[in-house]
Amino acid sequence: MIRFNTYDEAWQEYYADHSLVLRDPIVAWALSTTGCCRWSALPIPDSFGVLHQAGLHGLRFGLVVSVGELSSRTVAGFAREDREFSDAEIPAIEATVQRLHHLLDPPSTLSRAHAEALRCIAGGKRYAEAADALGISESAFKARLTAARLRLNARTTAEALRRAHDLRLL
């Protein structure tokens, strides 16, 4: 789970202190569907006045974007004080959230070649030794590791190994 929040500190504290995530119609909507919705058009009742409280903290107009399967959902909320998000702004915001989701969405599988390359490194083999064990050139082995890192959205091979292990892909 990755959480990134740039809302005003006072609102974040109020939200946390009052456990509003459990009562928030924005969260309920985002977990039950995908797409975009202005806060003013949410079809879920705000029985606990979460949106009213948000407005008192300067978050008067907002947009929620929900992308991905429930097992790997990206939920993004946007708010402003001065006006609703325009019909022209919403598709651009949604496209940005979708791009970020796809960049961060973990893979559910690795190719056999990527998994083999990572297993060689995890087993302590050096590049030349691993390439020889797999019957490929060292440059081909390096290309497999690079592709595995990209697939796992990892900067280093060690990070790729950790992510693959955490995701039970090895």
Backbone bond lengths (Angstrom), bond angles and torsions (degrees), N, CA, C in turn:
res aa  C-N    CA-C-N  psi(-1)  N-CA   C-N-CA  omega(-1)  CA-C   N-CA-C  phi
1 M - - - 1.446 - - 1.519 108.44 -
2 I 1.289 115.57 131.55 1.457 121.82 175.54 1.519 107.05 -116.55
3 R 1.321 116.09 130.99 1.461 120.41 179.36 1.515 107.94 -126.70
4 F 1.306 115.69 127.17 1.456 121.59 178.91 1.515 107.10 -134.70
5 N 1.320 116.84 124.20 1.456 120.49 -174.22 1.527 109.39 -134.62
6 T 1.320 116.18 127.20 1.468 120.35 177.41 1.526 111.87 -118.38
7 Y 1.337 117.12 10.98 1.454 118.99 175.37 1.531 109.29 -63.53
8 D 1.318 116.15 159.60 1.452 122.85 179.17 1.530 110.44 -52.87
9 E 1.316 115.84 139.32 1.472 121.99 -177.49 1.529 112.15 -56.39
10 A 1.331 117.19 -39.51 1.476 120.37 -179.18 1.530 110.25 -63.64
11 W 1.328 117.43 -40.21 1.462 120.54 178.17 1.528 110.13 -67.51
12 Q 1.301 118.12 -42.78 1.468 121.00 179.24 1.537 110.68 -59.21
13 E 1.329 116.44 -43.28 1.467 120.31 179.24 1.525 110.95 -65.57
14 Y 1.336 117.36 -45.43 1.468 121.21 179.12 1.530 109.88 -60.48
15 Y 1.316 115.92 -46.11 1.467 122.76 -178.67 1.529 110.20 -59.14
16 A 1.325 116.37 -46.26 1.467 120.74 -179.27 1.530 110.92 -70.24
17 D 1.328 117.10 -46.15 1.473 120.96 -177.59 1.524 112.38 -60.24
18 H 1.333 116.91 -30.33 1.472 120.78 -178.67 1.532 112.63 -102.42
19 S 1.324 117.13 12.18 1.483 122.81 178.65 1.523 111.82 47.57
20 L 1.317 116.33 45.44 1.462 120.02 -174.90 1.523 113.84 -71.01
21 V 1.310 118.03 -18.88 1.466 118.90 178.96 1.530 110.64 -58.29
22 L 1.317 116.52 -30.84 1.466 121.06 179.63 1.522 112.64 -75.91
23 R 1.343 116.58 -14.47 1.462 121.62 -175.69 1.521 113.20 -119.18
24 D 1.310 116.56 -2.75 1.458 122.65 -171.20 1.538 111.74 -75.43
25 P 1.336 117.97 118.28 1.472 119.32 179.16 1.540 112.14 -66.17
26 I 1.327 116.87 -24.15 1.469 120.07 177.17 1.524 109.53 -66.45
27 V 1.308 116.85 -45.97 1.465 121.62 178.71 1.526 109.94 -64.11
28 A 1.323 116.78 -44.86 1.471 120.25 179.49 1.519 110.79 -59.11
29 W 1.325 117.23 -44.44 1.462 120.89 179.59 1.529 109.96 -63.44
30 A 1.350 116.49 -46.66 1.470 120.89 -175.70 1.518 112.64 -65.31
31 L 1.316 117.60 -30.21 1.465 119.61 178.59 1.525 112.41 -83.55
32 S 1.313 116.67 -14.74 1.466 119.29 -178.02 1.526 113.27 -101.43
33 T 1.324 117.67 -10.18 1.464 119.67 -177.38 1.523 109.96 -156.25
34 T 1.322 115.98 173.55 1.458 120.87 173.90 1.524 108.62 -122.95
35 G 1.319 115.35 159.67 1.458 121.00 -179.62 1.510 110.33 123.72
36 C 1.327 115.81 -155.00 1.470 122.79 -179.55 1.515 109.55 -126.06
37 C 1.315 115.51 148.75 1.462 119.98 175.99 1.520 109.04 -154.85
38 R 1.319 115.94 130.82 1.462 119.56 171.38 1.527 107.82 -68.40
39 W 1.312 116.25 146.28 1.457 119.51 179.26 1.525 110.86 -58.05
40 S 1.322 116.62 -35.17 1.459 120.54 -177.65 1.522 112.64 -69.57
41 A 1.327 117.20 -13.54 1.466 121.12 -178.51 1.526 113.02 -111.28
42 L 1.319 117.77 8.70 1.465 120.06 -179.21 1.526 110.42 -59.09
43 P 1.328 117.10 129.83 1.463 120.07 -179.71 1.531 113.37 -82.62
44 I 1.320 117.15 2.35 1.458 122.15 -178.61 1.527 108.45 -101.79
45 P 1.327 118.23 130.60 1.469 119.82 -178.56 1.533 111.74 -65.51
46 D 1.300 115.42 146.70 1.466 122.58 178.16 1.531 108.00 -101.58
47 S 1.305 115.70 68.54 1.470 122.32 -174.42 1.520 113.96 -61.62
48 F 1.320 117.25 -24.54 1.459 120.57 -176.65 1.529 112.85 -103.77
49 G 1.335 117.37 5.33 1.452 120.86 176.05 1.519 115.04 69.21
50 V 1.316 116.94 28.70 1.459 120.84 -179.06 1.533 110.70 -61.19
51 L 1.320 116.54 -44.93 1.464 119.08 -178.23 1.528 111.33 -68.46
52 H 1.312 116.76 -33.55 1.475 119.57 175.06 1.530 110.01 -62.25
53 Q 1.330 116.11 -46.37 1.465 120.67 178.58 1.536 110.80 -62.88
54 A 1.324 116.94 -39.43 1.468 120.27 177.14 1.531 109.62 -59.55
55 G 1.326 116.26 -43.27 1.462 121.10 178.71 1.519 112.48 -60.44
56 L 1.319 116.72 -37.02 1.465 120.62 178.03 1.529 111.50 -66.88
57 H 1.329 115.74 -20.01 1.468 121.17 177.13 1.530 111.53 -99.15
58 G 1.327 117.22 14.95 1.462 120.77 176.79 1.508 115.11 90.59
59 L 1.310 117.43 0.87 1.470 121.66 -179.54 1.527 107.83 -99.39
60 R 1.325 115.70 74.63 1.469 120.47 -172.45 1.513 113.36 -87.25
61 F 1.304 117.26 -35.97 1.468 122.08 -177.96 1.518 107.97 -122.96
62 G 1.320 116.02 131.62 1.456 117.47 -176.42 1.501 113.94 -145.19
63 L 1.312 113.10 169.98 1.460 123.15 179.97 1.519 107.13 -140.85
64 V 1.316 116.28 137.56 1.464 121.16 173.73 1.520 107.99 -117.68
65 V 1.328 115.74 138.96 1.466 122.66 177.04 1.519 106.76 -125.11
66 S 1.329 116.15 131.08 1.459 122.29 -179.90 1.521 108.04 -127.18
67 V 1.332 116.54 123.67 1.462 122.14 -174.52 1.519 109.73 -133.33
68 G 1.321 117.34 140.80 1.461 122.23 171.01 1.509 113.63 99.28
69 E 1.325 113.08 170.02 1.461 120.89 177.25 1.525 108.88 -68.73
70 L 1.309 116.91 156.59 1.455 120.71 -178.36 1.527 111.36 -59.39
71 S 1.330 117.56 -31.66 1.463 120.60 179.68 1.521 112.52 -70.24
72 S 1.323 116.89 -18.34 1.463 121.24 178.08 1.528 108.06 -147.95
73 R 1.299 116.32 72.48 1.459 122.87 -173.31 1.520 110.65 -99.40
74 T 1.312 115.62 136.39 1.453 121.77 171.27 1.517 107.34 -106.53
75 V 1.321 115.75 125.50 1.458 122.02 178.17 1.524 107.03 -120.53
76 A 1.316 115.83 126.24 1.462 120.33 179.73 1.518 109.40 -128.59
77 G 1.307 115.53 131.89 1.453 121.46 177.05 1.516 109.79 -115.28
78 F 1.303 115.35 139.89 1.462 122.09 -179.94 1.521 107.54 -130.22
79 A 1.321 116.17 140.24 1.457 118.49 -178.90 1.522 110.12 -144.02
80 R 1.316 112.79 153.75 1.465 120.06 176.08 1.517 108.29 -147.05
81 E 1.297 116.51 163.78 1.453 121.22 -176.85 1.521 112.77 -96.96
82 D 1.335 118.04 -24.81 1.458 120.67 -166.25 1.531 116.37 -95.39
83 R 1.355 118.52 -30.08 1.468 119.12 -175.32 1.529 110.66 -165.50
84 E 1.337 115.08 164.75 1.459 121.05 173.54 1.528 109.43 -66.09
85 F 1.313 116.60 153.76 1.456 120.35 171.62 1.526 107.45 -68.80
86 S 1.314 116.82 137.89 1.467 121.14 -175.90 1.527 111.18 -77.47
87 D 1.328 115.61 161.02 1.467 121.25 176.41 1.521 111.05 -60.26
88 A 1.324 117.85 -28.48 1.466 121.33 178.99 1.533 111.48 -77.53
89 E 1.335 117.97 -32.13 1.468 121.59 -178.57 1.524 112.56 -74.99
90 I 1.310 117.05 -34.81 1.464 120.90 -171.64 1.527 113.16 -60.93
91 P 1.349 120.70 -48.08 1.463 118.38 179.36 1.537 113.40 -61.99
92 A 1.324 117.21 -34.57 1.463 120.41 178.34 1.530 110.65 -67.13
93 I 1.324 116.82 -40.64 1.463 120.99 177.98 1.523 109.97 -65.16
94 E 1.336 116.23 -45.48 1.462 120.16 179.98 1.523 111.02 -61.50
95 A 1.321 117.89 -42.53 1.470 121.46 179.48 1.530 111.09 -61.97
96 T 1.323 116.99 -38.95 1.461 120.69 178.25 1.522 110.97 -65.05
97 V 1.326 116.93 -43.81 1.467 120.79 178.77 1.526 110.01 -63.79
98 Q 1.330 117.72 -41.05 1.468 120.26 178.30 1.526 111.09 -62.24
99 R 1.345 117.38 -42.33 1.471 120.23 178.21 1.525 110.41 -61.92
100 L 1.313 117.17 -45.48 1.463 120.31 178.97 1.525 111.40 -62.59
101 H 1.324 116.34 -41.32 1.469 120.26 178.70 1.526 110.48 -59.43
102 H 1.314 116.45 -46.89 1.468 119.50 -177.86 1.526 111.71 -67.59
103 L 1.322 117.58 -30.75 1.465 120.48 176.39 1.523 111.69 -68.64
104 L 1.333 116.37 -35.14 1.460 121.03 -174.58 1.520 114.21 -99.31
105 D 1.321 117.66 -12.97 1.461 121.41 -177.53 1.525 109.65 -66.97
106 P 1.322 118.05 119.93 1.466 119.26 -177.44 1.528 111.73 -70.78
107 P 1.325 117.04 146.54 1.457 119.84 177.66 1.528 110.67 -71.48
108 S 1.309 116.39 153.97 1.462 119.88 176.80 1.524 111.17 -96.12
109 T 1.327 116.89 -13.22 1.464 121.30 177.94 1.531 109.46 -146.93
110 L 1.317 114.77 161.13 1.459 122.72 169.70 1.518 107.42 -120.34
111 S 1.317 116.29 150.38 1.463 118.10 175.09 1.526 108.15 -66.71
112 R 1.319 115.37 159.13 1.465 120.52 178.55 1.523 110.55 -57.11
113 A 1.336 116.61 -42.88 1.464 121.42 -178.42 1.529 111.48 -63.10
114 H 1.321 116.90 -42.77 1.467 120.13 179.70 1.524 110.41 -66.20
115 A 1.326 116.82 -44.01 1.462 121.18 -179.98 1.527 110.99 -63.25
116 E 1.335 116.82 -42.12 1.474 120.08 178.73 1.524 111.02 -60.86
117 A 1.315 116.12 -44.71 1.467 120.42 -179.14 1.526 110.29 -61.65
118 L 1.323 116.80 -45.39 1.461 119.85 179.39 1.526 111.78 -65.54
119 R 1.318 116.98 -38.37 1.472 119.93 178.30 1.528 111.25 -63.48
120 C 1.322 116.95 -37.87 1.468 120.12 177.43 1.527 110.83 -60.29
121 I 1.307 116.53 -46.28 1.463 120.89 179.50 1.521 109.89 -65.72
122 A 1.321 116.71 -43.24 1.468 120.64 178.96 1.524 110.66 -61.42
123 G 1.333 116.70 -31.17 1.458 121.65 178.68 1.517 113.47 -80.68
124 G 1.324 117.45 0.83 1.463 120.63 176.04 1.513 115.65 92.40
125 K 1.324 117.49 6.26 1.464 119.55 -179.05 1.531 110.29 -75.40
126 R 1.322 115.90 144.18 1.460 121.50 171.67 1.517 107.65 -82.07
127 Y 1.331 116.40 164.77 1.464 120.99 -174.99 1.524 112.49 -54.11
128 A 1.315 118.01 -50.59 1.471 121.43 -177.32 1.523 110.74 -61.97
129 E 1.322 116.00 -43.00 1.466 121.11 179.56 1.538 110.79 -65.19
130 A 1.320 116.65 -42.84 1.466 121.03 179.65 1.524 110.67 -65.23
131 A 1.325 116.13 -44.22 1.460 120.15 179.05 1.519 110.56 -60.01
132 D 1.319 116.66 -43.07 1.464 121.29 178.77 1.530 110.77 -62.95
133 A 1.326 116.44 -43.10 1.479 120.68 179.74 1.521 111.49 -62.36
134 L 1.342 116.63 -32.78 1.465 120.60 -179.26 1.524 112.57 -90.55
135 G 1.335 116.70 -6.83 1.467 120.36 179.17 1.522 113.13 72.95
136 I 1.337 116.46 32.52 1.468 120.78 179.25 1.525 108.81 -130.24
137 S 1.312 117.05 168.94 1.463 120.83 177.94 1.529 109.74 -74.06
138 E 1.312 114.69 160.61 1.466 119.00 178.08 1.522 111.19 -63.56
139 S 1.324 117.16 -36.97 1.471 119.72 178.26 1.533 110.91 -66.59
140 A 1.325 117.39 -36.54 1.470 120.47 176.53 1.526 110.17 -66.42
141 F 1.344 116.06 -37.94 1.461 119.81 177.66 1.530 110.49 -63.95
142 K 1.328 116.69 -45.23 1.463 120.89 178.15 1.529 110.72 -60.64
143 A 1.337 116.75 -38.17 1.463 120.70 178.45 1.533 110.51 -64.14
144 R 1.322 116.85 -38.61 1.472 120.03 177.47 1.527 111.14 -64.24
145 L 1.324 116.44 -42.13 1.464 119.49 178.53 1.521 110.83 -64.70
146 T 1.327 116.17 -41.76 1.466 120.12 178.36 1.519 110.34 -60.93
147 A 1.323 116.54 -44.86 1.466 120.66 178.87 1.530 111.35 -63.80
148 A 1.332 117.14 -38.58 1.466 120.75 177.83 1.528 110.41 -64.76
149 R 1.335 116.87 -41.81 1.471 119.95 177.54 1.525 110.82 -61.65
150 L 1.327 116.38 -44.02 1.465 119.81 178.50 1.526 110.99 -61.48
151 R 1.313 116.37 -44.92 1.473 121.49 -178.84 1.527 110.94 -60.43
152 L 1.340 115.65 -35.86 1.467 121.17 -177.77 1.528 112.61 -93.93
153 N 1.331 115.89 3.31 1.467 121.16 -179.65 1.529 110.55 54.18
154 A 1.333 115.16 47.42 1.462 122.05 -178.28 1.524 109.76 -116.43
155 R 1.313 115.12 144.08 1.469 119.39 179.32 1.520 112.09 -82.56
156 T 1.326 116.93 -31.99 1.458 121.14 -177.09 1.523 110.04 -124.70
157 T 1.325 115.12 164.20 1.459 119.40 177.28 1.524 110.22 -66.28
158 A 1.323 117.33 -37.71 1.468 120.31 178.04 1.528 110.63 -60.90
159 E 1.338 116.03 -42.45 1.467 120.05 177.78 1.528 110.31 -65.09
160 A 1.325 117.20 -39.37 1.472 120.92 177.97 1.523 110.43 -62.84
161 L 1.322 116.97 -41.81 1.468 120.63 177.90 1.523 110.57 -62.14
162 R 1.316 116.63 -42.43 1.457 120.94 -179.33 1.524 110.85 -64.36
163 R 1.326 115.98 -45.65 1.471 119.58 -179.85 1.527 110.92 -64.99
164 A 1.321 116.38 -43.69 1.472 119.61 179.36 1.517 110.46 -61.21
165 H 1.332 117.00 -40.72 1.453 120.88 177.22 1.534 110.62 -65.16
166 D 1.346 116.81 -48.20 1.464 120.72 -179.29 1.515 112.38 -60.72
167 L 1.344 116.40 -34.73 1.464 120.86 180.00 1.527 112.62 -87.53
168 R 1.318 116.10 2.57 1.476 123.15 179.56 1.534 111.59 57.67
169 L 1.323 114.31 44.66 1.466 120.19 179.50 1.527 111.69 -98.62
170 L 1.301 117.56 -7.77 1.475 122.03 178.81 1.506 110.17 -115.86
